[in-house]
Amino acid sequence: MSTRTLLSPAALARPRGKAVYWTVFTGTVLLFVIAFLFPVYWMVTGAMKSADEVARTPPTLVPERWHVSGYTDAWDLMQLPEHLWNTVVQAAGAWLCQLVFCTAAAYALSKLRPAFGKVILGGILATLMVPAQALVVPKYLTVADLGLLNDPVAIWLPAVANAFNLYLLKRFFDQLPRDVLEAAEMDGAGRLRTLWSIVLPMSRPVLGVVSIFALVAVWQDFLWPLMVFSDTDKQPISVALVQLSQNIPLTVLIAAMVIASIPMVAMFLAFQRHIIAGIGAGSTKG
Amino acid sequence: MTDTAQRRTVAKVAVHPVQAPPPAGDRRRRRLADQARAYGFLVGGLVCFALFSWYPAIRAVVIAFQKYTPGGEPEWVGTANFTRVFQDPEFGAAWRNTLTFTLLALLIGFAIPFVLALVLNELRHAKAFFRVVVYLPVMIPPVVSALLWKWFYDPGTGLANEALRFLHLPTSNWSNGADTALVSLVIVATWANMGGTVLIYLAALQSIPGELYEAAELDGANLLQRVRHVTIPQTRFVILMLMLLQIIATMQVFTEPFVITGGGPENATVTVLYLIYKYAFLYNDFGGACALSVMLLVLLGAFSAAYLRLTRTEGESA
């Protein structure tokens, strides 16, 4: 723990060093609370103010009276259950398709030596150079030709074409010791059996990372579902929020924003250790 | 091949270690079966990549030279789409806004996370608190962040002007003013995305060997000199990598202008991607949308190639 950083432990131990340290520490805590926590607090409590209190200047820091009606109205008026369910279906399907197709493909590319495997991998990696958003229009036309508009499949299958996740899986499979897989084969396990009962159990960490990436990506996406779901009933919550934001009372809209944020924030708080460790490790390793 | 058949060959190998090669026809059949199996695993992924990555990339280039409306017969028009898009007064505005946005994001959104990471790396207490809190906005859906800030920016009752009044500063039009709208959007994007950058910098800072700082200090380097001569050179690779990533990401900005300003006021926040969206879904002009997409693709492809080259060479030498 005592790896030294920019400041030496000796400098920090001096009275002046201590004073500066605690000043900076307090300042940083305050900055973080104001910059990152306060907006979230403002959103959660704003939804509980009455319609005229939320529009008042100067604003009140704490709601005079706590109304839950903002939240219940949002739930009913904006058909949140429906849109949340749409998002869940889209995210779960994209996650499952990615896990099934990307792990299978990564396993094949890593361990099964298919003919032209190098070419295929090159083609997959080349898509990393193509910024996703710049291709949404031709992608939209392809989805339209396939008759997949307003269908969650239009989220699921394009999610599989994720070179980053596939490459992550392939790199992990590459590191698995060959003799373990060969031993399984000696014992008469087929390819599928080896993948299912040897490779996947050994790959839990990378599967966790890919799962989180997959879920977050779908939940946070906006432009693609905006294009694909013109049918209001099929829209995920992100699109529905924007479409409905015009003609809805402010407190109700804010409440809906809070509700839309809860699933991802809850997942983050539950898995924060892994997520934060993953961001740091993944990036510096390149 | 069934399990028992495979087990039998294994048994044979055990009894006769030096086995005669199987007949050529048999070997080829086995190789074909192996290939078929490998492609069985690959096919799902391949179809998805073909349909939703490779084909759209080719199609973008093709449609850029066609008059294209869904359902209708495409018609070759040469470079007419490009000239039409060039002559659109919004074209210049979109590119100017996108480049300004990227530049401002680099100025505002690049120094702040680095300084924050530097400070956080020195703090010995409440580390978990800082990490979770700085990453919290990243987990809030971008649409919610945009709507939240739209509310803050409200010139009358918004929190942003309330804060300025509290500090006895002149109020601003924020996202409603033609000259302040773009900066307002950069602030939102920076707030929402900074967490990831800070955490990546933190990881990079922690990998700097402490002896380097010790040696610098013995040589009489003060705090700023240590940052300049130790910290920055040691994190040079990560800084460059994040800079390229940020350029690529910010040049595709869409959600903030779409949700907060709707491209206004006076086209002040129309971005290239927004214009692509307008061409496709407002003007029903898919040829024009694809012509614009190809331009964006070429420009960003160059940055992506630089990024991949950088990470690959550094990864090998590390």
Interface residues (C-beta under 8 A of the other chain):
Chain A: T3 R4 T5 L6 L7 S8 Y21 V24 F25 T28 V29 F32 V33 A35 F36 L37 P39 V40 W42 M43 G46 V54 A55 R56 T57 P58 P59 C97 V100 F101 C102 A104 A105 A106 Y107 A108 L109 L112 R113 P114 A115 G117 I120 G123 I124 L125 T127 L128 M129 V130 P131 A132 Q133 A134 L135 V136 V137 P138 K139 Y140 L141 T142 V143 A144 L146 L157 P158 V160 A161 A163 L166 E185 M186 G188 G190 R191 L195 V216 W219 Q220 F222 L223 M227 I237 S238 V239 L241 V242 S245 L250 L253 I254 M257 A260 S261 M264 V265 M267 F268 L269 Q272 I275 I276 I279 G280 A281 S283 T284 K285 G286
Chain B: D3 T4 Q6 R7 V10 D34 Q35 R37 A38 Y39 F41 L42 G44 G45 L46 C48 F49 L51 F52 S53 W54 Y55 P56 A57 R59 A60 I63 Y68 P70 L118 V119 L120 N121 E122 L123 H125 A126 F129 F130 R131 V132 V133 V134 Y135 L136 P137 M139 I140 P141 P142 V143 V144 L147 L148 W151 F152 G156 T157 L159 E162 R165 W191 G196 L199 I200 L202 A203 A204 L205 Q206 S207 I208 G210 Y213 E214 E217 L223 R226 V227 V230 T231 V238 M241 I248 M251 Q252 F254 T255 F258 V259 L273 I276 Y277 A280 F281 F286 A289 C290 S293 L296 L297 L300 G301 S304 A305 L308 T311 R312 E314 G315 A318
